């Protein structure tokens, strides 16, 4: 495999990893917001 092709594959892998990390951070952020909303509703007695 040529060095240029390896570099391209590495860039592609790096880009895919960055995208996966961003998606994971978005999911975690959504979960935290959801937990805050649920806890707030429970504390206010609106979760019934």
N, CA, C and O atoms as a CHARMM CRD file, in Angstrom:
* protein
*
  192
    1    1 UNK  N      0.85700  -1.17700   0.00000 PROA 1      0.00000
    2    1 UNK  CA     0.00000   0.00000   0.00000 PROA 1      0.00000
    3    1 UNK  C      0.90000   1.23700   0.00000 PROA 1      0.00000
    4    1 UNK  O      1.89900   1.29200   0.71800 PROA 1      0.00000
    5    2 UNK  N      0.53900   2.20500  -0.79700 PROA 2      0.00000
    6    2 UNK  CA     1.36000   3.40900  -0.92100 PROA 2      0.00000
    7    2 UNK  C      1.18300   4.30700   0.30900 PROA 2      0.00000
    8    2 UNK  O      0.15000   4.26800   0.97900 PROA 2      0.00000
    9    3 UNK  N      2.20600   5.11100   0.59100 PROA 3      0.00000
   10    3 UNK  CA     2.10700   6.02700   1.74700 PROA 3      0.00000
   11    3 UNK  C      0.92100   6.99000   1.63100 PROA 3      0.00000
   12    3 UNK  O      0.27100   7.30100   2.62900 PROA 3      0.00000
   13    4 UNK  N      0.64400   7.45700   0.41600 PROA 4      0.00000
   14    4 UNK  CA    -0.48800   8.37100   0.23200 PROA 4      0.00000
   15    4 UNK  C     -1.81300   7.71100   0.55700 PROA 4      0.00000
   16    4 UNK  O     -2.70900   8.32700   1.13400 PROA 4      0.00000
   17    5 UNK  N     -1.92000   6.44600   0.17700 PROA 5      0.00000
   18    5 UNK  CA    -3.16900   5.71400   0.44700 PROA 5      0.00000
   19    5 UNK  C     -3.33000   5.46900   1.95100 PROA 5      0.00000
   20    5 UNK  O     -4.42900   5.56700   2.49600 PROA 5      0.00000
   21    6 UNK  N     -2.20300   5.14600   2.61100 PROA 6      0.00000
   22    6 UNK  CA    -2.25500   4.94600   4.06600 PROA 6      0.00000
   23    6 UNK  C     -2.69300   6.22900   4.76400 PROA 6      0.00000
   24    6 UNK  O     -3.50700   6.20700   5.68700 PROA 6      0.00000
   25    7 UNK  N     -2.13400   7.34700   4.30200 PROA 7      0.00000
   26    7 UNK  CA    -2.48200   8.63700   4.90100 PROA 7      0.00000
   27    7 UNK  C     -3.96900   8.92500   4.73000 PROA 7      0.00000
   28    7 UNK  O     -4.62800   9.40400   5.65300 PROA 7      0.00000
   29    8 UNK  N     -4.49100   8.62800   3.53900 PROA 8      0.00000
   30    8 UNK  CA    -5.91600   8.83800   3.29000 PROA 8      0.00000
   31    8 UNK  C     -6.77900   7.96600   4.18200 PROA 8      0.00000
   32    8 UNK  O     -7.79500   8.41800   4.70900 PROA 8      0.00000
   33    9 UNK  N     -6.36700   6.70100   4.35200 PROA 9      0.00000
   34    9 UNK  CA    -7.13200   5.79400   5.21700 PROA 9      0.00000
   35    9 UNK  C     -7.08200   6.26700   6.66800 PROA 9      0.00000
   36    9 UNK  O     -8.08200   6.21000   7.38300 PROA 9      0.00000
   37   10 UNK  N     -5.90300   6.73600   7.09800 PROA 10     0.00000
   38   10 UNK  CA    -5.78000   7.23600   8.46900 PROA 10     0.00000
   39   10 UNK  C     -6.66200   8.46200   8.68600 PROA 10     0.00000
   40   10 UNK  O     -7.31200   8.59000   9.72300 PROA 10     0.00000
   41   11 UNK  N     -6.68100   9.35900   7.70900 PROA 11     0.00000
   42   11 UNK  CA    -7.53600  10.54700   7.82500 PROA 11     0.00000
   43   11 UNK  C     -9.00300  10.13600   7.91200 PROA 11     0.00000
   44   11 UNK  O     -9.76500  10.68300   8.70900 PROA 11     0.00000
   45   12 UNK  N     -9.38800   9.16600   7.08000 PROA 12     0.00000
   46   12 UNK  CA   -10.77400   8.69700   7.07900 PROA 12     0.00000
   47   12 UNK  C    -11.13500   8.07400   8.42800 PROA 12     0.00000
   48   12 UNK  O    -12.21100   8.33200   8.96700 PROA 12     0.00000
   49   13 UNK  N    -10.23600   7.25600   8.97000 PROA 13     0.00000
   50   13 UNK  CA   -10.47800   6.64100  10.28200 PROA 13     0.00000
   51   13 UNK  C    -10.58000   7.70400  11.36800 PROA 13     0.00000
   52   13 UNK  O    -11.42800   7.62000  12.25600 PROA 13     0.00000
   53   14 UNK  N     -9.71300   8.69700  11.29000 PROA 14     0.00000
   54   14 UNK  CA    -9.72800   9.77400  12.27400 PROA 14     0.00000
   55   14 UNK  C    -11.03800  10.55100  12.20000 PROA 14     0.00000
   56   14 UNK  O    -11.61400  10.90700  13.22900 PROA 14     0.00000
   57   15 UNK  N    -11.50600  10.81300  10.98300 PROA 15     0.00000
   58   15 UNK  CA   -12.76400  11.53400  10.80000 PROA 15     0.00000
   59   15 UNK  C    -13.93300  10.71700  11.34800 PROA 15     0.00000
   60   15 UNK  O    -14.82200  11.25700  12.00600 PROA 15     0.00000
   61   16 UNK  N    -13.92400   9.40600  11.07100 PROA 16     0.00000
   62   16 UNK  CA   -14.99100   8.53300  11.57600 PROA 16     0.00000
   63   16 UNK  C    -14.99300   8.48700  13.10000 PROA 16     0.00000
   64   16 UNK  O    -16.05400   8.50200  13.72500 PROA 16     0.00000
   65   17 UNK  N    -13.80300   8.43200  13.69600 PROA 17     0.00000
   66   17 UNK  CA   -13.69500   8.41200  15.15200 PROA 17     0.00000
   67   17 UNK  C    -14.22200   9.71200  15.74700 PROA 17     0.00000
   68   17 UNK  O    -14.94000   9.69800  16.74700 PROA 17     0.00000
   69   18 UNK  N    -13.86500  10.82700  15.13300 PROA 18     0.00000
   70   18 UNK  CA   -14.35000  12.12300  15.61900 PROA 18     0.00000
   71   18 UNK  C    -15.86600  12.20100  15.55300 PROA 18     0.00000
   72   18 UNK  O    -16.50800  12.69800  16.47800 PROA 18     0.00000
   73   19 UNK  N    -16.43900  11.71100  14.45900 PROA 19     0.00000
   74   19 UNK  CA   -17.89800  11.72700  14.30700 PROA 19     0.00000
   75   19 UNK  C    -18.55700  10.84300  15.35900 PROA 19     0.00000
   76   19 UNK  O    -19.58100  11.21500  15.93100 PROA 19     0.00000
   77   20 UNK  N    -17.97500   9.67500  15.61700 PROA 20     0.00000
   78   20 UNK  CA   -18.53400   8.76300  16.62000 PROA 20     0.00000
   79   20 UNK  C    -18.46200   9.38500  18.01400 PROA 20     0.00000
   80   20 UNK  O    -19.39600   9.25400  18.80600 PROA 20     0.00000
   81   21 UNK  N    -17.34800  10.06100  18.31100 PROA 21     0.00000
   82   21 UNK  CA   -17.20500  10.70800  19.61700 PROA 21     0.00000
   83   21 UNK  C    -18.22500  11.82900  19.77900 PROA 21     0.00000
   84   21 UNK  O    -18.79600  11.99800  20.85600 PROA 21     0.00000
   85   22 UNK  N    -18.45600  12.59400  18.71600 PROA 22     0.00000
   86   22 UNK  CA   -19.42200  13.68500  18.77500 PROA 22     0.00000
   87   22 UNK  C    -20.83100  13.13600  19.00200 PROA 22     0.00000
   88   22 UNK  O    -21.59000  13.69000  19.79700 PROA 22     0.00000
   89   23 UNK  N    -21.18000  12.06100  18.31500 PROA 23     0.00000
   90   23 UNK  CA   -22.50100  11.45600  18.50000 PROA 23     0.00000
   91   23 UNK  C    -22.66700  10.94800  19.92000 PROA 23     0.00000
   92   23 UNK  O    -23.73800  11.09300  20.50900 PROA 23     0.00000
   93   24 UNK  N    -21.61500  10.35000  20.47900 PROA 24     0.00000
   94   24 UNK  CA   -21.69300   9.85000  21.85100 PROA 24     0.00000
   95   24 UNK  C    -21.89200  11.01000  22.82500 PROA 24     0.00000
   96   24 UNK  O    -22.69800  10.91300  23.75000 PROA 24     0.00000
   97   25 UNK  N    -21.16200  12.10200  22.61900 PROA 25     0.00000
   98   25 UNK  CA   -21.31300  13.27100  23.48900 PROA 25     0.00000
   99   25 UNK  C    -22.72700  13.83700  23.39800 PROA 25     0.00000
  100   25 UNK  O    -23.29200  14.26200  24.40600 PROA 25     0.00000
  101   26 UNK  N    -23.30200  13.84500  22.18500 PROA 26     0.00000
  102   26 UNK  CA   -24.67000  14.33700  22.01700 PROA 26     0.00000
  103   26 UNK  C    -25.66500  13.44400  22.74500 PROA 26     0.00000
  104   26 UNK  O    -26.59900  13.93500  23.38100 PROA 26     0.00000
  105   27 UNK  N    -25.46200  12.11800  22.65000 PROA 27     0.00000
  106   27 UNK  CA   -26.36000  11.18900  23.35000 PROA 27     0.00000
  107   27 UNK  C    -26.26700  11.38300  24.85600 PROA 27     0.00000
  108   27 UNK  O    -27.28500  11.40200  25.54700 PROA 27     0.00000
  109   28 UNK  N    -25.03300  11.52800  25.36900 PROA 28     0.00000
  110   28 UNK  CA   -24.84900  11.71300  26.81000 PROA 28     0.00000
  111   28 UNK  C    -25.47800  13.02100  27.27800 PROA 28     0.00000
  112   28 UNK  O    -26.09100  13.07700  28.34500 PROA 28     0.00000
  113   29 UNK  N    -25.32300  14.06400  26.47900 PROA 29     0.00000
  114   29 UNK  CA   -25.90700  15.35800  26.82500 PROA 29     0.00000
  115   29 UNK  C    -27.43200  15.26600  26.85800 PROA 29     0.00000
  116   29 UNK  O    -28.07300  15.81600  27.75400 PROA 29     0.00000
  117   30 UNK  N    -28.00000  14.58000  25.89300 PROA 30     0.00000
  118   30 UNK  CA   -29.45500  14.39300  25.85400 PROA 30     0.00000
  119   30 UNK  C    -29.92600  13.62000  27.08000 PROA 30     0.00000
  120   30 UNK  O    -30.95000  13.95300  27.67800 PROA 30     0.00000
  121   31 UNK  N    -29.16900  12.58000  27.45200 PROA 31     0.00000
  122   31 UNK  CA   -29.52900  11.78900  28.63600 PROA 31     0.00000
  123   31 UNK  C    -29.50200  12.65300  29.89100 PROA 31     0.00000
  124   31 UNK  O    -30.41200  12.57400  30.71600 PROA 31     0.00000
  125   32 UNK  N    -28.46500  13.47800  30.04200 PROA 32     0.00000
  126   32 UNK  CA   -28.37800  14.34600  31.21900 PROA 32     0.00000
  127   32 UNK  C    -29.56300  15.30700  31.27700 PROA 32     0.00000
  128   32 UNK  O    -30.15700  15.50500  32.33800 PROA 32     0.00000
  129   33 UNK  N    -29.90600  15.90400  30.13100 PROA 33     0.00000
  130   33 UNK  CA   -31.05100  16.82900  30.10700 PROA 33     0.00000
  131   33 UNK  C    -32.34200  16.10200  30.45300 PROA 33     0.00000
  132   33 UNK  O    -33.18000  16.62300  31.18900 PROA 33     0.00000
  133   34 UNK  N    -32.49600  14.90000  29.92000 PROA 34     0.00000
  134   34 UNK  CA   -33.71100  14.11700  30.19700 PROA 34     0.00000
  135   34 UNK  C    -33.81200  13.78200  31.67300 PROA 34     0.00000
  136   34 UNK  O    -34.89400  13.85500  32.25500 PROA 34     0.00000
  137   35 UNK  N    -32.70000  13.41700  32.27800 PROA 35     0.00000
  138   35 UNK  CA   -32.69000  13.08800  33.70400 PROA 35     0.00000
  139   35 UNK  C    -33.06800  14.30700  34.53100 PROA 35     0.00000
  140   35 UNK  O    -33.82900  14.19100  35.49200 PROA 35     0.00000
  141   36 UNK  N    -32.54800  15.47000  34.17000 PROA 36     0.00000
  142   36 UNK  CA   -32.88400  16.69900  34.89700 PROA 36     0.00000
  143   36 UNK  C    -34.37800  16.98200  34.79300 PROA 36     0.00000
  144   36 UNK  O    -35.01200  17.33700  35.78600 PROA 36     0.00000
  145   37 UNK  N    -34.93900  16.82900  33.60300 PROA 37     0.00000
  146   37 UNK  CA   -36.37500  17.07800  33.41100 PROA 37     0.00000
  147   37 UNK  C    -37.19900  16.10000  34.23900 PROA 37     0.00000
  148   37 UNK  O    -38.14400  16.50300  34.91800 PROA 37     0.00000
  149   38 UNK  N    -36.84900  14.82600  34.18800 PROA 38     0.00000
  150   38 UNK  CA   -37.60100  13.81100  34.93500 PROA 38     0.00000
  151   38 UNK  C    -37.51800  14.07600  36.43400 PROA 38     0.00000
  152   38 UNK  O    -38.53200  14.02300  37.12900 PROA 38     0.00000
  153   39 UNK  N    -36.32500  14.35800  36.93300 PROA 39     0.00000
  154   39 UNK  CA   -36.16000  14.62700  38.37100 PROA 39     0.00000
  155   39 UNK  C    -36.93800  15.86600  38.78800 PROA 39     0.00000
  156   39 UNK  O    -37.54000  15.89100  39.86100 PROA 39     0.00000
  157   40 UNK  N    -36.93000  16.88800  37.94900 PROA 40     0.00000
  158   40 UNK  CA   -37.68100  18.10500  38.25100 PROA 40     0.00000
  159   40 UNK  C    -39.17100  17.80900  38.32900 PROA 40     0.00000
  160   40 UNK  O    -39.85400  18.27700  39.24000 PROA 40     0.00000
  161   41 UNK  N    -39.67700  17.03100  37.37400 PROA 41     0.00000
  162   41 UNK  CA   -41.10100  16.67400  37.38600 PROA 41     0.00000
  163   41 UNK  C    -41.46000  15.87200  38.62700 PROA 41     0.00000
  164   41 UNK  O    -42.51100  16.09400  39.22900 PROA 41     0.00000
  165   42 UNK  N    -40.60000  14.94800  39.00900 PROA 42     0.00000
  166   42 UNK  CA   -40.86000  14.13100  40.20000 PROA 42     0.00000
  167   42 UNK  C    -40.85500  15.01000  41.44800 PROA 42     0.00000
  168   42 UNK  O    -41.73200  14.87800  42.30200 PROA 42     0.00000
  169   43 UNK  N    -39.87800  15.90100  41.55800 PROA 43     0.00000
  170   43 UNK  CA   -39.79900  16.76900  42.73400 PROA 43     0.00000
  171   43 UNK  C    -40.99800  17.70700  42.82900 PROA 43     0.00000
  172   43 UNK  O    -41.43100  18.05700  43.92700 PROA 43     0.00000
  173   44 UNK  N    -41.52900  18.11200  41.69000 PROA 44     0.00000
  174   44 UNK  CA   -42.69600  18.99400  41.68800 PROA 44     0.00000
  175   44 UNK  C    -44.00400  18.22000  41.79400 PROA 44     0.00000
  176   44 UNK  O    -45.07900  18.81400  41.86700 PROA 44     0.00000
  177   45 UNK  N    -43.90900  16.89900  41.80300 PROA 45     0.00000
  178   45 UNK  CA   -45.10100  16.07100  41.92200 PROA 45     0.00000
  179   45 UNK  C    -45.90000  15.97700  40.63800 PROA 45     0.00000
  180   45 UNK  O    -47.08700  15.64900  40.66100 PROA 45     0.00000
  181   46 UNK  N    -45.25200  16.26400  39.51500 PROA 46     0.00000
  182   46 UNK  CA   -45.96700  16.23800  38.24000 PROA 46     0.00000
  183   46 UNK  C    -45.71100  14.95800  37.46400 PROA 46     0.00000
  184   46 UNK  O    -46.19400  14.80000  36.34300 PROA 46     0.00000
  185   47 UNK  N    -44.97000  14.06600  38.04100 PROA 47     0.00000
  186   47 UNK  CA   -44.59900  12.85100  37.33100 PROA 47     0.00000
  187   47 UNK  C    -45.60400  11.72700  37.45200 PROA 47     0.00000
  188   47 UNK  O    -45.26800  10.57200  37.19100 PROA 47     0.00000
  189   48 UNK  N    -46.81400  12.03300  37.83700 PROA 48     0.00000
  190   48 UNK  CA   -47.82800  10.98200  38.03500 PROA 48     0.00000
  191   48 UNK  C    -48.71700  10.84100  36.84300 PROA 48     0.00000
  192   48 UNK  O    -49.62100  10.00600  36.84200 PROA 48     0.00000
